[in-house]
Amino acid sequence: MLELKNISYVVEDEKEIIKDVSLSISEGFIAITGPNGGGKSTLAKIIAGIIKPTSGQILFDGQDITDMSVTDRAKLGISYAFQTPVKFKGITVKDLLSLAAGKNTTVAESCNILSEVGLCARDYINREVNASLSGGELKRIEIAMIIARSTKLSIFDEPEAGIDLWSFNSLIKVFEKMHEKINGSILIISHQERILNIADQIIVISEGKVKQTGTKEEVWPDLMAEGTCSVLAQKVG
Amino acid sequence: MDTISKNLLAEIADIHEIPEGAYNIRANGKLQSRNTTANIDIVTKTDKPGIDIIIAPGTKNESVHIPVIISESGLTDLVYNDFFIGEGADVVIVAGCGIHNCGDQESGHDGIHTFHVGKNAKVKYIEKHYGEADGSGGNIMNPTTIVEMDEDSYLEMETTQIKGIDSTNRVTKGRLADRATFIVKEKIMTHGTQYASTDFDVQLDGVDSSTNVISRSVARGKSKQKFLAAISGNNKCAGHSECDAILMDDAIVTAIPQLTAANVDASLVHEAAIGKIAGEQLIKLMTLGLTEEEAEEEIVNGFLK
């Protein structure tokens, strides 16, 4: 489904770099983990087209998308949930869900999507997506947009970052549910053991390189032994 | 009424048929039609062009529409409209001016609206300006609004100027008695070589009087905008002004907040932010499949909604 060939991103003054990463991602639930600053988010942005790699090639369903714009990749079927959701002025939750779905979603449709991410729809549909919403609410609306799009490839950049414990627990349930009825590929960048638990495949990225790929059983002992990812040890909920 | 006039009315007053309640429709400098109700009287002034709108004390849930339309090129219309809102009334007033200029001469409308808001009265005033042109003549509007507010009164003024006005110089003055509240929500979008200037002067004279002047604007092309918000706190009071502008292309926006506190218990705050559309907003919408241009439109439309 998605193939990265010798992707590098080397720019001066840039903290995160990518060095010659080659990866093949098939259908299923794939988690990317590794230390902060290791290049995970950069890699996700390269796939979504937000960052252009300095060299290498990206294939999506066999098609070369390396030089394609963010818009064209979105139309092909790539979705990207930001680590820090973007706020708007005057644009409502329903507006964003409609844009994501590519049609004017009905109130009933919006309600279904919002309830999937654990939001009581009636309270949110006409809310503006601005700073009046909490970090956890914004995160869930961000995820709701990806559900509304239901594309072949969905990328989530640290969905657990910046949310409270209560929101985290319901978030995990959202992904567990997504895993059950998966259709296409879910690529999720995460430090959380409970998310890694449901991944079919884990990719460890460190210092801009693929350090390891495998199932949780294969990857986990090394991660723990090296302690590269102290956050991983946190068992939330 | 012809199609052009009907379109203008729909744009500025959301009127599609004859409105309910009291109304006064002025077309090309003359009275077109009028309706009064038991509680709302409309009287033509005898000393100068314009009307007096007299709303009886205690009038509830009624509305007044006073649209002005101009479809003749080269006509400049000046009117004085005075609103007398009785004690305890609760009404909606919809004004607006639509110009359709098909010629090459300037058309203009200068409206001077004065509101005398009685004690405990509550008014929502909606004003919309719209212009369209087939010819090369300019559309000019210079509205002046003067608001005199008695004790415990409330006035919310919503003004919108989205399209087609080449030059506008808006002046709004308010004077507030004890516990009166004056809210202004202004929305402006300019494009081409248009110029829009808005000038607010609110005098908070009364104890616990308050005002909130909020302007949201989008400046595109080579258009220019100037926003001046002067608030004077002359008593224990609260005042807030906010100018939030999206700048595009080669446009220029000037924001001048001006606060004068003449009482130690006057609490006055201003905020002004001018900038281009945030890159991350564009990228977010592009990841939903919108082109950059479509994303820009969505952001601007939402901002001015």
Interface residues (C-beta under 8 A of the other chain):
Chain A: A48 I50 S69 V70 T71 A74 K75 I78 S79 Y80 F82 V86 F88 K89 G90 I91 T92 D95 L96 L99 A100 G102 M145 R149
Chain B: R216 D244 A278 E280 Q281 I283 K284 L285 M286 T287 L288 G289 L290 T291 E292 E298 I299 N301 G302 F303 L304 K305
